[in-house]
Amino acid sequence: MAARKSVKKPNVSADELLEYYREMLLIRRFEEKAGQLYGMGLIGGFCHLYIGQEAVVVGLEAAAEEGDKRVTSYRDHGHMLACGMDPNGVMAELTGREGGYSKGKGGSMHMFSKEKHFYGGHGIVGAQVPLGAGLAFSDKYKGNDRVTFAYFGDGAANQGQVYETYNMAQLWDLPVVFVIENNQYAMGTSVQRSTKSPALWKRGEAYGIKGEEVDGMDVLAVKEAGERAVAHCRAGKGPYILEVKTYRYRGHSMSDPAKYRTREEVQKMREERDPIEQVRDMLLTGKHATEDDLKAIDKEIKDIVNKSADFSKESPEPALDELWTDIYADDLPQETA
């Protein structure tokens, strides 16, 4: 096994570092379990796993405040867990059960939580970007100092609606952080083959939008960049673009064998750049935790994930009359004469 690169000293407290480790590990173990359930036929349709990209959302959630919003694409389970949504409800939705966040009607791609300000995974490529600007417009209109994180991938970065949204967001100084989760391969084509200008964050320059590129395999680097982006937005300076260079270990979805890259490439990333192992090394070398401490955390996380799988199996199928619920808002204003 190749030697892992040495890691920098953390610029956060030991408790914070442990919390980031715990959150990333929860996402990793949850996604591994979801992959198992998919293989057993308990999860139908599409299922896009977040394995390898955990540092992105954990780092950015560390920069967020209560009331900030987030909206993302269909690779969304990690975002749900990172913002505090219940693993039981997420897993039950994956299996299409009544106990899920969308009562079993949304599945992997379409879950929402008003309580956690999570405005969905979305199945249409890039569609969540203008929705994210709309959420930010609402906050600017209300003057409540909130920020929206609009996540999308390197594949979606070529969508026309993204650039229409950039223009609107900068024109109206909207408090939105556009997060490009560049995992290098979009749906299955390398960004080097599909994109003439691979520095995706620089595309905002045409609209005067500030931004930067950040190492998405380093949770502390993501947190630092997230704090800069959020401060920019809260100061009323308009949108900010973060291109977070990350890497997914699995294919685009569970049905993708990922033959467009070599096993050696994936293995090299796992051995040298894994975001969870980097934090693990910092905890151990800094004597913030022992091997036994980390084993105990792993056991705790596995118990949480196993319970979520059991809950998803035990939760009943949604009743047929649920097809007619949650279609219209109950409190639409009445027309006046």
TORLOKOL-328370 format. One record per residue: residue number from 1; residue in three letters; x, y, z of N, C-alpha, C in turn. Coordinates in pm, whole numbers, plus 50000, padded with zeros to 5 digits. Layout:
residues N
ATOM num residuo   n_X   n_Y   n_Z  ca_X  ca_Y  ca_Z   c_X   c_Y   c_Z
ATOM NUM     ALA     X     Y     Z     X     Y     Z     X     Y     Z
...
END
This chain:
residues 337
ATOM num residuo   n_X   n_Y   n_Z  ca_X  ca_Y  ca_Z   c_X   c_Y   c_Z
ATOM   1     MET 50085 49881 50000 50000 50000 50000 50088 50124 50000
ATOM   2     ALA 50052 50222 49914 50130 50344 49907 50115 50424 50035
ATOM   3     ALA 50221 50493 50071 50217 50573 50194 50126 50694 50174
ATOM   4     ARG 50041 50720 50270 49952 50834 50262 50033 50961 50286
ATOM   5     LYS 49994 51068 50216 50064 51195 50233 50047 51246 50375
ATOM   6     SER 50149 51314 50424 50139 51370 50558 50031 51478 50560
ATOM   7     VAL 49969 51495 50672 49858 51591 50682 49899 51710 50767
ATOM   8     LYS 49832 51822 50743 49864 51943 50818 49801 51938 50955
ATOM   9     LYS 49846 52026 51042 49788 52034 51175 49651 52101 51166
ATOM  10     PRO 49556 52055 51245 49422 52114 51237 49418 52254 51295
ATOM  11     ASN 49333 52340 51236 49314 52476 51287 49180 52487 51358
ATOM  12     VAL 49130 52374 51407 49004 52370 51482 49030 52294 51611
ATOM  13     SER 48932 52296 51700 48948 52226 51827 48940 52075 51807
ATOM  14     ALA 48986 52001 51906 48980 51855 51900 48835 51808 51892
ATOM  15     ASP 48746 51875 51964 48605 51836 51961 48545 51857 51822
ATOM  16     GLU 48581 51969 51758 48531 51995 51623 48584 51890 51526
ATOM  17     LEU 48711 51858 51538 48772 51760 51448 48705 51624 51465
ATOM  18     LEU 48679 51586 51588 48608 51461 51614 48468 51462 51554
ATOM  19     GLU 48401 51576 51561 48267 51587 51507 48268 51573 51354
ATOM  20     TYR 48367 51633 51288 48378 51620 51143 48405 51474 51106
ATOM  21     TYR 48490 51408 51184 48519 51267 51160 48392 51184 51172
ATOM  22     ARG 48316 51210 51277 48193 51136 51302 48091 51156 51188
ATOM  23     GLU 48077 51282 51146 47979 51313 51042 48017 51251 50908
ATOM  24     MET 48145 51258 50873 48189 51198 50747 48175 51047 50752
ATOM  25     LEU 48206 50988 50867 48196 50844 50881 48050 50799 50872
ATOM  26     LEU 47958 50879 50928 47816 50846 50918 47773 50843 50772
ATOM  27     ILE 47815 50942 50695 47779 50943 50552 47838 50822 50481
ATOM  28     ARG 47966 50792 50508 48032 50678 50442 47960 50547 50474
ATOM  29     ARG 47933 50521 50603 47870 50395 50643 47725 50387 50593
ATOM  30     PHE 47656 50502 50595 47518 50505 50547 47513 50470 50399
ATOM  31     GLU 47603 50529 50323 47604 50503 50178 47644 50359 50146
ATOM  32     GLU 47736 50306 50223 47771 50164 50204 47650 50075 50229
ATOM  33     LYS 47574 50107 50333 47454 50028 50364 47348 50046 50254
ATOM  34     ALA 47334 50168 50205 47239 50192 50097 47276 50109 49973
ATOM  35     GLY 47405 50101 49945 47450 50018 49833 47413 49872 49853
ATOM  36     GLN 47425 49824 49977 47387 49685 50007 47238 49663 49986
ATOM  37     LEU 47156 49756 50036 47011 49743 50022 46969 49750 49875
ATOM  38     TYR 47040 49831 49798 47010 49838 49655 47039 49703 49589
ATOM  39     GLY 47153 49643 49626 47188 49512 49572 47090 49404 49610
ATOM  40     MET 47022 49421 49723 46922 49324 49769 46785 49350 49708
ATOM  41     GLY 46774 49455 49628 46647 49487 49565 46552 49564 49654
ATOM  42     LEU 46600 49614 49767 46514 49687 49859 46505 49837 49826
ATOM  43     ILE 46598 49884 49745 46594 50021 49695 46578 50012 49544
ATOM  44     GLY 46475 50076 49491 46450 50070 49347 46490 50199 49279
ATOM  45     GLY 46479 50201 49147 46511 50322 49071 46659 50353 49073
ATOM  46     PHE 46690 50481 49075 46830 50524 49074 46880 50546 49217
ATOM  47     CYS 47009 50528 49235 47070 50549 49366 47213 50595 49343
ATOM  48     HIS 47238 50721 49374 47368 50783 49350 47438 50802 49484
ATOM  49     LEU 47550 50734 49503 47619 50735 49632 47724 50847 49640
ATOM  50     TYR 47750 50890 49763 47835 51006 49791 47972 50964 49844
ATOM  51     ILE 48005 50837 49834 48128 50784 49892 48252 50849 49827
ATOM  52     GLY 48334 50911 49909 48453 50982 49863 48438 51133 49869
ATOM  53     GLN 48314 51181 49868 48290 51325 49863 48248 51384 49998
ATOM  54     GLU 48262 51308 50103 48207 51347 50234 48258 51480 50288
ATOM  55     ALA 48383 51514 50258 48441 51636 50314 48375 51762 50260
ATOM  56     VAL 48315 51753 50143 48254 51871 50081 48141 51924 50168
ATOM  57     VAL 48042 51838 50188 47922 51886 50258 47947 51903 50408
ATOM  58     VAL 48031 51820 50468 48061 51836 50610 48136 51966 50635
ATOM  59     GLY 48232 51998 50547 48306 52122 50562 48218 52244 50545
ATOM  60     LEU 48127 52241 50449 48041 52357 50424 47933 52372 50531
ATOM  61     GLU 47884 52260 50582 47787 52270 50691 47853 52329 50817
ATOM  62     ALA 47983 52306 50832 48055 52366 50945 48064 52517 50933
ATOM  63     ALA 48048 52568 50811 48054 52713 50788 47915 52776 50789
ATOM  64     ALA 47811 52694 50793 47673 52743 50787 47622 52780 50926
ATOM  65     GLU 47513 52856 50930 47446 52892 51053 47301 52845 51048
ATOM  66     GLU 47237 52841 51164 47097 52802 51172 47013 52893 51082
ATOM  67     GLY 46929 52832 51001 46844 52909 50910 46897 52918 50770
ATOM  68     ASP 47026 52890 50749 47079 52886 50613 47014 52770 50538
ATOM  69     LYS 47004 52785 50407 46933 52687 50325 47030 52610 50237
ATOM  70     ARG 46984 52494 50192 47063 52416 50098 46971 52344 50000
ATOM  71     VAL 47019 52334 49875 46947 52263 49770 47052 52196 49684
ATOM  72     THR 47022 52074 49636 47126 51999 49567 47068 51912 49457
ATOM  73     SER 47152 51828 49401 47112 51740 49291 47067 51606 49347
ATOM  74     TYR 47073 51503 49265 47026 51370 49305 47128 51294 49388
ATOM  75     ARG 47254 51339 49394 47353 51274 49483 47343 51344 49618
ATOM  76     ASP 47236 51311 49690 47191 51400 49797 47190 51342 49938
ATOM  77     HIS 47212 51213 49955 47198 51154 50090 47297 51216 50189
ATOM  78     GLY 47419 51243 50142 47520 51301 50230 47480 51439 50279
ATOM  79     HIS 47418 51517 50192 47374 51651 50229 47266 51644 50337
ATOM  80     MET 47177 51547 50322 47068 51531 50420 47124 51499 50558
ATOM  81     LEU 47214 51405 50563 47271 51364 50691 47354 51476 50752
ATOM  82     ALA 47429 51549 50670 47517 51653 50721 47438 51770 50780
ATOM  83     CYS 47317 51795 50730 47240 51907 50785 47149 51862 50900
ATOM  84     GLY 47163 51735 50942 47095 51689 51062 46966 51614 51040
ATOM  85     MET 46936 51574 50918 46815 51495 50895 46834 51355 50952
ATOM  86     ASP 46727 51295 50998 46729 51166 51067 46763 51053 50970
ATOM  87     PRO 46869 50974 50998 46903 50861 50910 46787 50765 50888
ATOM  88     ASN 46701 50747 50990 46586 50658 50973 46495 50708 50862
ATOM  89     GLY 46464 50837 50863 46376 50893 50762 46437 50893 50624
ATOM  90     VAL 46569 50914 50617 46637 50912 50487 46638 50771 50429
ATOM  91     MET 46674 50672 50511 46681 50535 50460 46542 50482 50425
ATOM  92     ALA 46440 50520 50505 46304 50475 50474 46255 50534 50343
ATOM  93     GLU 46297 50655 50313 46259 50713 50184 46330 50643 50070
ATOM  94     LEU 46455 50604 50091 46528 50531 49987 46455 50402 49951
ATOM  95     THR 46396 50337 50050 46326 50211 50026 46178 50233 49993
ATOM  96     GLY 46136 50359 49981 45999 50388 49942 45896 50357 50048
ATOM  97     ARG 45928 50383 50173 45837 50349 50283 45773 50473 50346
ATOM  98     GLU 45664 50446 50415 45583 50553 50475 45661 50639 50574
ATOM  99     GLY 45761 50580 50639 45840 50653 50738 45946 50743 50679
ATOM 100     GLY 45951 50752 50547 46051 50835 50482 46013 50982 50481
ATOM 101     TYR 46109 51066 50450 46087 51210 50453 45982 51258 50353
ATOM 102     SER 45964 51186 50244 45860 51220 50148 45750 51113 50148
ATOM 103     LYS 45738 51045 50262 45635 50941 50283 45645 50827 50181
ATOM 104     GLY 45766 50805 50132 45788 50696 50039 45756 50729 49895
ATOM 105     LYS 45724 50854 49866 45683 50891 49730 45794 50956 49649
ATOM 106     GLY 45905 50989 49714 46011 51060 49643 46131 50974 49610
ATOM 107     GLY 46161 50879 49698 46277 50795 49675 46409 50869 49692
ATOM 108     SER 46513 50813 49634 46649 50863 49653 46666 51009 49610
ATOM 109     MET 46601 51047 49502 46628 51177 49441 46548 51292 49500
ATOM 110     HIS 46437 51264 49568 46345 51373 49602 46303 51367 49748
ATOM 111     MET 46384 51424 49832 46352 51435 49974 46367 51580 50018
ATOM 112     PHE 46286 51618 50116 46285 51757 50162 46267 51759 50313
ATOM 113     SER 46316 51864 50376 46292 51885 50518 46284 52035 50544
ATOM 114     LYS 46162 52081 50567 46143 52223 50598 46213 52258 50728
ATOM 115     GLU 46209 52165 50824 46271 52188 50955 46420 52213 50944
ATOM 116     LYS 46488 52137 50858 46633 52149 50842 46672 52241 50726
ATOM 117     HIS 46574 52306 50665 46599 52399 50556 46670 52328 50438
ATOM 118     PHE 46627 52204 50416 46681 52127 50304 46573 52121 50196
ATOM 119     TYR 46603 52184 50082 46501 52201 49979 46519 52106 49861
ATOM 120     GLY 46568 51990 49895 46560 51880 49800 46685 51842 49725
ATOM 121     GLY 46682 51713 49694 46760 51663 49585 46669 51677 49463
ATOM 122     HIS 46730 51702 49348 46650 51722 49226 46705 51638 49113
ATOM 123     GLY 46617 51571 49041 46657 51476 48938 46692 51538 48805
ATOM 124     ILE 46650 51661 48779 46681 51727 48652 46815 51797 48666
ATOM 125     VAL 46908 51763 48578 47044 51815 48590 47046 51968 48585
ATOM 126     GLY 47098 52029 48691 47112 52173 48697 46988 52248 48741
ATOM 127     ALA 46873 52181 48752 46748 52251 48784 46750 52316 48921
ATOM 128     GLN 46831 52262 49011 46833 52317 49147 46907 52450 49156
ATOM 129     VAL 46984 52485 49054 47063 52608 49060 46973 52732 49061
ATOM 130     PRO 46882 52747 48965 46791 52862 48974 46699 52856 49095
ATOM 131     LEU 46665 52734 49141 46585 52724 49263 46662 52778 49382
ATOM 132     GLY 46791 52750 49386 46875 52803 49493 46880 52954 49492
ATOM 133     ALA 46886 53013 49370 46885 53159 49360 46750 53213 49408
ATOM 134     GLY 46643 53139 49381 46512 53181 49428 46502 53181 49579
ATOM 135     LEU 46560 53080 49642 46563 53076 49789 46642 53195 49844
ATOM 136     ALA 46754 53225 49779 46836 53339 49823 46762 53471 49801
ATOM 137     PHE 46685 53480 49691 46607 53601 49666 46505 53623 49777
ATOM 138     SER 46443 53515 49823 46347 53524 49932 46413 53581 50058
ATOM 139     ASP 46533 53532 50089 46602 53581 50209 46644 53727 50195
ATOM 140     LYS 46689 53764 50075 46728 53905 50054 46605 53995 50069
ATOM 141     TYR 46494 53949 50015 46369 54025 50023 46326 54046 50168
ATOM 142     LYS 46344 53941 50249 46305 53946 50389 46410 54016 50476
ATOM 143     GLY 46531 54029 50424 46638 54095 50499 46679 54020 50624
ATOM 144     ASN 46687 53886 50613 46710 53805 50734 46853 53753 50749
ATOM 145     ASP 46947 53796 50663 47089 53761 50679 47118 53613 50658
ATOM 146     ARG 47029 53541 50589 47052 53400 50563 47124 53381 50430
ATOM 147     VAL 47189 53263 50416 47263 53228 50295 47212 53094 50243
ATOM 148     THR 47209 53080 50111 47170 52954 50048 47292 52889 49983
ATOM 149     PHE 47307 52759 50003 47410 52680 49935 47341 52604 49821
ATOM 150     ALA 47379 52634 49698 47323 52565 49581 47431 52474 49523
ATOM 151     TYR 47416 52344 49544 47515 52246 49501 47483 52192 49362
ATOM 152     PHE 47586 52177 49279 47571 52109 49150 47706 52055 49107
ATOM 153     GLY 47707 51969 49007 47829 51900 48969 47899 51958 48848
ATOM 154     ASP 48013 51901 48814 48089 51949 48698 48012 51926 48569
ATOM 155     GLY 47929 51822 48564 47847 51799 48444 47744 51909 48427
ATOM 156     ALA 47677 51943 48536 47574 52047 48531 47633 52184 48505
ATOM 157     ALA 47763 52200 48529 47827 52332 48513 47824 52380 48369
ATOM 158     ASN 47792 52293 48274 47782 52334 48134 47639 52369 48094
ATOM 159     GLN 47545 52363 48187 47405 52392 48157 47382 52542 48140
ATOM 160     GLY 47300 52577 48044 47271 52718 48020 47201 52785 48136
ATOM 161     GLN 47113 52712 48205 47039 52774 48315 47132 52817 48429
ATOM 162     VAL 47249 52753 48439 47346 52794 48540 47392 52937 48516
ATOM 163     TYR 47418 52971 48391 47471 53104 48359 47362 53211 48361
ATOM 164     GLU 47241 53173 48326 47130 53266 48346 47117 53300 48495
ATOM 165     THR 47135 53199 48579 47123 53219 48723 47239 53302 48776
ATOM 166     TYR 47360 53277 48725 47474 53360 48765 47442 53508 48740
ATOM 167     ASN 47391 53536 48621 47363 53675 48584 47261 53738 48679
ATOM 168     MET 47151 53666 48705 47048 53718 48795 47103 53738 48936
ATOM 169     ALA 47177 53638 48983 47227 53642 49120 47320 53760 49142
ATOM 170     GLN 47407 53787 49046 47499 53900 49060 47427 54033 49039
ATOM 171     LEU 47331 54034 48946 47255 54156 48920 47179 54202 49044
ATOM 172     TRP 47129 54105 49121 47047 54137 49238 47122 54116 49371
ATOM 173     ASP 47253 54088 49362 47335 54069 49483 47274 53965 49576
ATOM 174     LEU 47241 53850 49522 47175 53748 49602 47274 53674 49692
ATOM 175     PRO 47235 53643 49815 47324 53572 49909 47324 53422 49885
ATOM 176     VAL 47385 53380 49776 47389 53238 49741 47532 53196 49713
ATOM 177     VAL 47571 53082 49769 47701 53021 49741 47677 52909 49639
ATOM 178     PHE 47729 52927 49519 47720 52823 49417 47835 52725 49440
ATOM 179     VAL 47801 52602 49476 47903 52501 49508 47910 52400 49394
ATOM 180     ILE 48020 52404 49321 48042 52307 49213 48117 52189 49271
ATOM 181     GLU 48048 52077 49290 48112 51955 49340 48175 51882 49221
ATOM 182     ASN 48296 51920 49191 48366 51867 49074 48431 51733 49110
ATOM 183     ASN 48358 51624 49082 48413 51491 49111 48483 51430 48991
ATOM 184     GLN 48512 51514 48892 48599 51483 48777 48531 51412 48661
ATOM 185     TYR 48418 51343 48684 48366 51254 48580 48220 51275 48542
ATOM 186     ALA 48153 51375 48597 48012 51399 48563 47936 51267 48563
ATOM 187     MET 47867 51237 48454 47792 51111 48447 47881 50996 48402
ATOM 188     GLY 47997 51028 48343 48085 50921 48299 48191 50966 48202
ATOM 189     THR 48207 51098 48189 48308 51153 48099 48399 51248 48176
ATOM 190     SER 48527 51231 48162 48623 51315 48232 48603 51461 48197
ATOM 191     VAL 48615 51547 48297 48599 51691 48274 48703 51740 48175
ATOM 192     GLN 48817 51675 48167 48922 51715 48072 48879 51690 47928
ATOM 193     ARG 48791 51592 47906 48741 51562 47772 48617 51642 47737
ATOM 194     SER 48538 51676 47837 48407 51736 47809 48405 51888 47820
ATOM 195     THR 48511 51945 47879 48507 52088 47911 48633 52158 47861
ATOM 196     LYS 48614 52258 47775 48729 52329 47718 48797 52416 47821
ATOM 197     SER 48720 52472 47916 48778 52557 48021 48754 52489 48155
ATOM 198     PRO 48844 52401 48198 48819 52319 48318 48823 52393 48450
ATOM 199     ALA 48868 52518 48454 48862 52597 48578 48721 52651 48590
ATOM 200     LEU 48632 52568 48642 48489 52598 48638 48451 52722 48720
ATOM 201     TRP 48524 52747 48828 48490 52861 48913 48514 52994 48844
ATOM 202     LYS 48605 52996 48747 48638 53120 48679 48528 53165 48583
ATOM 203     ARG 48433 53077 48557 48326 53115 48464 48236 53223 48521
ATOM 204     GLY 48243 53244 48650 48165 53352 48709 48225 53489 48685
ATOM 205     GLU 48352 53494 48638 48420 53622 48618 48348 53709 48515
ATOM 206     ALA 48284 53646 48417 48212 53722 48315 48098 53803 48375
ATOM 207     TYR 48051 53760 48491 47941 53831 48557 47989 53910 48679
ATOM 208     GLY 48118 53906 48703 48173 53977 48818 48158 53902 48949
ATOM 209     ILE 48136 53770 48941 48117 53689 49062 48253 53640 49112
ATOM 210     LYS 48280 53664 49238 48404 53615 49298 48393 53466 49326
ATOM 211     GLY 48508 53399 49332 48508 53256 49360 48648 53204 49379
ATOM 212     GLU 48655 53074 49401 48785 53009 49420 48771 52858 49405
ATOM 213     GLU 48885 52795 49388 48893 52649 49384 48944 52600 49519
ATOM 214     VAL 48892 52487 49567 48932 52437 49697 48947 52285 49691
ATOM 215     ASP 49037 52232 49771 49059 52087 49779 48942 52022 49851
ATOM 216     GLY 48858 51953 49778 48739 51891 49835 48764 51761 49908
ATOM 217     MET 48888 51718 49916 48920 51598 49993 48972 51636 50132
ATOM 218     ASP 48977 51766 50160 49028 51819 50286 48917 51896 50354
ATOM 219     VAL 48857 51839 50457 48740 51900 50521 48772 52036 50582
ATOM 220     LEU 48895 52053 50631 48932 52181 50691 48950 52290 50586
ATOM 221     ALA 49003 52253 50470 49016 52349 50361 48879 52392 50311
ATOM 222     VAL 48787 52295 50304 48650 52327 50260 48583 52420 50360
ATOM 223     LYS 48600 52393 50488 48542 52479 50591 48594 52622 50580
ATOM 224     GLU 48725 52638 50563 48785 52771 50551 48729 52847 50431
ATOM 225     ALA 48722 52777 50317 48669 52840 50197 48521 52872 50214
ATOM 226     GLY 48449 52783 50279 48307 52806 50306 48285 52929 50391
ATOM 227     GLU 48370 52949 50489 48358 53067 50576 48383 53196 50498
ATOM 228     ARG 48477 53192 50404 48502 53311 50321 48381 53341 50233
ATOM 229     ALA 48326 53235 50175 48211 53252 50086 48090 53305 50162
ATOM 230     VAL 48065 53248 50278 47949 53289 50359 47964 53434 50406
ATOM 231     ALA 48083 53471 50449 48108 53608 50494 48082 53707 50380
ATOM 232     HIS 48125 53670 50260 48103 53754 50141 47953 53775 50118
ATOM 233     CYS 47876 53668 50126 47731 53675 50102 47660 53753 50212
ATOM 234     ARG 47696 53727 50338 47628 53796 50449 47660 53945 50450
ATOM 235     ALA 47771 53983 50391 47808 54125 50385 47734 54199 50275
ATOM 236     GLY 47645 54129 50204 47566 54193 50099 47641 54212 49969
ATOM 237     LYS 47749 54135 49948 47832 54151 49829 47789 54062 49713
ATOM 238     GLY 47676 53990 49732 47628 53906 49623 47677 53764 49631
ATOM 239     PRO 47664 53688 49521 47696 53546 49519 47846 53518 49521
ATOM 240     TYR 47878 53391 49544 48017 53345 49549 48020 53205 49490
ATOM 241     ILE 48125 53173 49416 48138 53040 49356 48252 52964 49423
ATOM 242     LEU 48223 52843 49468 48325 52752 49519 48330 52630 49427
ATOM 243     GLU 48443 52610 49362 48464 52485 49288 48540 52391 49380
ATOM 244     VAL 48472 52290 49427 48530 52199 49525 48576 52073 49452
ATOM 245     LYS 48708 52058 49439 48764 51946 49363 48761 51820 49451
ATOM 246     THR 48673 51728 49415 48655 51608 49494 48663 51484 49404
ATOM 247     TYR 48620 51370 49455 48635 51246 49379 48538 51142 49435
ATOM 248     ARG 48455 51086 49349 48366 50980 49396 48432 50845 49369
ATOM 249     TYR 48420 50756 49465 48482 50624 49451 48397 50528 49369
ATOM 250     ARG 48266 50545 49374 48176 50459 49300 48142 50523 49166
ATOM 251     GLY 48065 50449 49086 48022 50502 48958 47920 50613 48976
ATOM 252     HIS 47871 50665 48864 47773 50773 48869 47650 50732 48951
ATOM 253     SER 47602 50613 48927 47494 50556 49006 47526 50408 49030
ATOM 254     MET 47439 50341 49102 47464 50200 49133 47465 50113 49008
ATOM 255     SER 47408 50161 48899 47405 50083 48775 47525 50111 48684
ATOM 256     ASP 47617 50195 48730 47732 50235 48649 47858 50158 48690
ATOM 257     PRO 47914 50076 48600 48036 50001 48633 48163 50085 48631
ATOM 258     ALA 48153 50210 48588 48265 50306 48590 48388 50255 48515
ATOM 259     LYS 48368 50204 48394 48479 50153 48315 48560 50263 48247
ATOM 260     TYR 48521 50388 48266 48590 50500 48205 48713 50543 48286
ATOM 261     ARG 48744 50472 48394 48866 50502 48471 48921 50371 48523
ATOM 262     THR 49047 50372 48561 49111 50248 48604 49091 50223 48753
ATOM 263     ARG 49099 50098 48791 49093 50063 48933 49211 50123 49008
ATOM 264     GLU 49326 50130 48940 49446 50185 49003 49427 50332 49039
ATOM 265     GLU 49357 50406 48954 49332 50547 48982 49247 50563 49107
ATOM 266     VAL 49140 50484 49115 49051 50492 49231 49124 50450 49358
ATOM 267     GLN 49201 50342 49348 49275 50293 49464 49377 50394 49513
ATOM 268     LYS 49440 50463 49420 49539 50564 49458 49472 50677 49536
ATOM 269     MET 49353 50718 49492 49280 50823 49564 49242 50775 49704
ATOM 270     ARG 49196 50653 49715 49158 50598 49845 49277 50595 49941
ATOM 271     GLU 49392 50555 49891 49508 50538 49977 49576 50669 50013
ATOM 272     GLU 49573 50767 49922 49651 50889 49943 49568 51012 49976
ATOM 273     ARG 49438 51013 49941 49361 51136 49954 49231 51120 50031
ATOM 274     ASP 49203 51004 50084 49072 50980 50147 49044 51085 50255
ATOM 275     PRO 48928 51154 50247 48901 51263 50343 48885 51216 50487
ATOM 276     ILE 48832 51097 50506 48812 51046 50642 48943 51001 50702
ATOM 277     GLU 49026 50937 50623 49156 50891 50673 49247 51009 50709
ATOM 278     GLN 49234 51119 50634 49315 51236 50667 49282 51289 50806
ATOM 279     VAL 49153 51296 50838 49112 51344 50970 49149 51241 51077
ATOM 280     ARG 49136 51116 51043 49176 51009 51136 49323 51023 51174
ATOM 281     ASP 49407 51050 51075 49549 51068 51100 49575 51189 51190
ATOM 282     MET 49501 51298 51167 49519 51416 51251 49479 51389 51396
ATOM 283     LEU 49373 51313 51413 49326 51281 51548 49428 51196 51622
ATOM 284     LEU 49485 51099 51552 49580 51008 51616 49716 51073 51639
ATOM 285     THR 49770 51139 51536 49903 51200 51551 49901 51318 51648
ATOM 286     GLY 49786 51386 51657 49773 51497 51750 49733 51454 51889
ATOM 287     LYS 49715 51322 51906 49675 51262 52035 49541 51318 52085
ATOM 288     HIS 49454 51346 51988 49319 51392 52022 49225 51273 52044
ATOM 289     ALA 49268 51156 51998 49189 51034 52013 49281 50914 51999
ATOM 290     THR 49239 50804 52057 49314 50679 52045 49247 50588 51943
ATOM 291     GLU 49317 50483 51908 49257 50383 51818 49127 50329 51877
ATOM 292     ASP 49126 50304 52006 49005 50253 52071 48890 50354 52064
ATOM 293     ASP 48924 50482 52080 48821 50586 52069 48756 50583 51931
ATOM 294     LEU 48840 50572 51829 48788 50575 51692 48711 50447 51659
ATOM 295     LYS 48755 50336 51715 48679 50211 51696 48541 50221 51761
ATOM 296     ALA 48536 50287 51875 48408 50305 51944 48313 50393 51861
ATOM 297     ILE 48369 50497 51798 48288 50584 51713 48236 50505 51593
ATOM 298     ASP 48322 50424 51534 48281 50343 51420 48168 50248 51458
ATOM 299     LYS 48179 50187 51575 48074 50096 51621 47942 50172 51643
ATOM 300     GLU 47953 50290 51702 47834 50372 51726 47766 50408 51594
ATOM 301     ILE 47846 50448 51495 47792 50486 51364 47729 50365 51295
ATOM 302     LYS 47794 50251 51301 47738 50131 51239 47605 50093 51303
ATOM 303     ASP 47593 50112 51434 47467 50083 51503 47356 50176 51453
ATOM 304     ILE 47389 50304 51435 47291 50401 51386 47244 50361 51246
ATOM 305     VAL 47339 50325 51161 47307 50290 51023 47227 50160 51017
ATOM 306     ASN 47266 50061 51097 47192 49934 51098 47049 49955 51146
ATOM 307     LYS 47032 50043 51244 46897 50072 51293 46814 50142 51185
ATOM 308     SER 46879 50228 51107 46806 50295 50999 46762 50194 50893
ATOM 309     ALA 46847 50094 50867 46810 49990 50771 46693 49907 50824
ATOM 310     ASP 46699 49874 50953 46589 49797 51013 46459 49878 51009
ATOM 311     PHE 46470 50007 51041 46351 50093 51038 46292 50098 50898
ATOM 312     SER 46378 50107 50797 46329 50116 50660 46260 49988 50615
ATOM 313     LYS 46304 49876 50668 46240 49748 50632 46107 49729 50705
ATOM 314     GLU 46101 49780 50828 45981 49761 50909 45872 49862 50879
ATOM 315     SER 45910 49978 50827 45811 50081 50794 45721 50031 50682
ATOM 316     PRO 45589 50053 50691 45497 50001 50589 45507 50075 50456
ATOM 317     GLU 45456 50012 50352 45444 50079 50222 45344 50193 50237
ATOM 318     PRO 45360 50299 50160 45263 50409 50170 45125 50365 50121
ATOM 319     ALA 45021 50414 50189 44884 50381 50149 44853 50444 50014
ATOM 320     LEU 44760 50385 49940 44727 50435 49807 44674 50578 49810
ATOM 321     ASP 44600 50612 49917 44545 50747 49921 44652 50854 49943
ATOM 322     GLU 44776 50811 49974 44886 50907 49985 44922 50968 49850
ATOM 323     LEU 44878 50904 49742 44904 50958 49608 44843 51097 49592
ATOM 324     TRP 44739 51125 49669 44665 51250 49651 44700 51355 49757
ATOM 325     THR 44800 51328 49838 44840 51426 49940 44964 51501 49896
ATOM 326     ASP 44987 51615 49959 45106 51697 49935 45118 51745 49790
ATOM 327     ILE 45004 51764 49726 45005 51813 49588 44988 51965 49586
ATOM 328     TYR 44892 52012 49665 44864 52154 49671 44889 52205 49813
ATOM 329     ALA 44922 52333 49825 44937 52392 49957 44800 52408 50020
ATOM 330     ASP 44791 52382 50150 44662 52390 50219 44620 52532 50249
ATOM 331     ASP 44716 52624 50249 44685 52759 50295 44709 52864 50187
ATOM 332     LEU 44670 52831 50063 44684 52930 49957 44591 53048 49984
ATOM 333     PRO 44634 53169 49959 44546 53284 49984 44425 53281 49893
ATOM 334     GLN 44309 53319 49946 44188 53321 49868 44183 53446 49783
ATOM 335     GLU 44125 53430 49663 44112 53544 49574 44012 53644 49632
ATOM 336     THR 44041 53769 49614 43949 53873 49659 43883 53938 49539
ATOM 337     ALA 43764 53988 49561 43687 54048 49451 43752 54177 49405
END
